[in-house]
Amino acid sequence: MATRAGTAADWLSRSLLFVGVPFGLTMLLITPPLQVPDETTHFYRAYQISLGQWAGVRHEGNVGGHLPHGMPRGLEAFGPETFKPGARAR
């Protein structure tokens, strides 16, 4: 038999599932790539982590890591549309 606390937790879990997931998916679909000011930085960092570079490297007062030379050019495909919410990537 479920207790009152268990029932409240179940209700909260279901509410999050039925409200949070559709909201999150909607935001995922309506926000074009690279439309958030620091999204390219997150992309670069995710790439570094995927290569196993967990810690940043300090170089000339900056912290980060090494990226392939072609990586920033690959993101230029989104070029002038970056940070313009009404524009869409080609």
C-alpha positions as CSV (number, residue, x, y, z in Angstrom):
1,M,0.0,0.0,0.0
2,A,1.4,3.4,-1.0
3,T,2.0,5.9,1.7
4,R,0.9,9.5,1.4
5,A,4.6,10.7,0.9
6,G,5.0,8.1,-1.8
7,T,1.9,9.3,-3.6
8,A,3.2,12.9,-3.5
9,A,6.5,11.9,-4.9
10,D,4.8,9.9,-7.7
11,W,2.7,12.9,-8.5
12,L,5.7,15.2,-8.6
13,S,7.6,12.7,-10.8
14,R,4.8,12.4,-13.3
15,S,4.2,16.2,-13.4
16,L,7.9,16.7,-14.2
17,L,7.7,14.1,-16.9
18,F,4.6,15.4,-18.6
19,V,5.5,19.1,-18.3
20,G,9.3,19.2,-18.4
21,V,10.0,16.8,-21.2
22,P,7.6,18.4,-23.8
23,F,8.9,21.9,-22.8
24,G,12.5,20.8,-23.1
25,L,11.9,19.2,-26.5
26,T,10.1,22.3,-27.7
27,M,13.0,24.5,-26.7
28,L,15.4,22.1,-28.4
29,L,13.5,22.3,-31.7
30,I,12.8,26.0,-31.8
31,T,16.3,27.2,-30.9
32,P,18.5,27.2,-34.0
33,P,22.1,26.0,-33.7
34,L,24.6,28.5,-32.3
35,Q,22.0,31.1,-31.3
36,V,23.1,31.3,-27.7
37,P,26.1,33.7,-27.1
38,D,28.4,31.1,-25.6
39,E,27.3,28.0,-27.5
40,T,30.4,27.8,-29.6
41,T,32.5,27.6,-26.4
42,H,30.3,24.8,-25.1
43,F,30.7,23.0,-28.4
44,Y,34.5,23.3,-28.3
45,R,34.6,22.1,-24.7
46,A,32.4,19.1,-25.5
47,Y,34.7,18.2,-28.3
48,Q,37.7,18.3,-26.0
49,I,36.0,16.1,-23.4
50,S,35.0,13.6,-26.1
51,L,38.8,13.3,-26.8
52,G,39.5,12.6,-23.1
53,Q,40.9,16.1,-22.3
54,W,39.2,16.5,-19.0
55,A,41.4,19.3,-17.6
56,G,41.9,22.6,-19.3
57,V,45.4,23.8,-20.3
58,R,46.8,27.1,-19.1
59,H,48.6,29.0,-21.8
60,E,49.6,32.7,-21.7
61,G,47.0,33.5,-19.0
62,N,44.2,31.8,-20.8
63,V,42.7,28.4,-19.9
64,G,41.3,26.0,-22.5
65,G,42.6,23.3,-24.8
66,H,43.9,22.7,-28.2
67,L,41.5,22.3,-31.2
68,P,42.1,21.2,-34.8
69,H,42.7,24.2,-37.0
70,G,39.6,23.4,-39.1
71,M,37.2,23.3,-36.2
72,P,36.4,27.1,-36.1
73,R,36.1,27.2,-39.9
74,G,33.5,24.3,-39.7
75,L,31.3,26.5,-37.5
76,E,31.5,29.3,-40.0
77,A,28.8,27.5,-41.9
78,F,26.4,29.2,-39.5
79,G,28.2,32.5,-40.0
80,P,26.0,35.6,-40.2
81,E,23.1,33.8,-38.6
82,T,24.9,33.4,-35.3
83,F,23.1,35.3,-32.5
84,K,20.2,36.3,-34.7
85,P,17.1,34.5,-33.3
86,G,15.0,35.1,-36.5
87,A,17.6,33.6,-38.8
88,R,18.0,29.9,-39.6
89,A,21.2,28.0,-40.5
90,R,21.7,27.1,-44.2
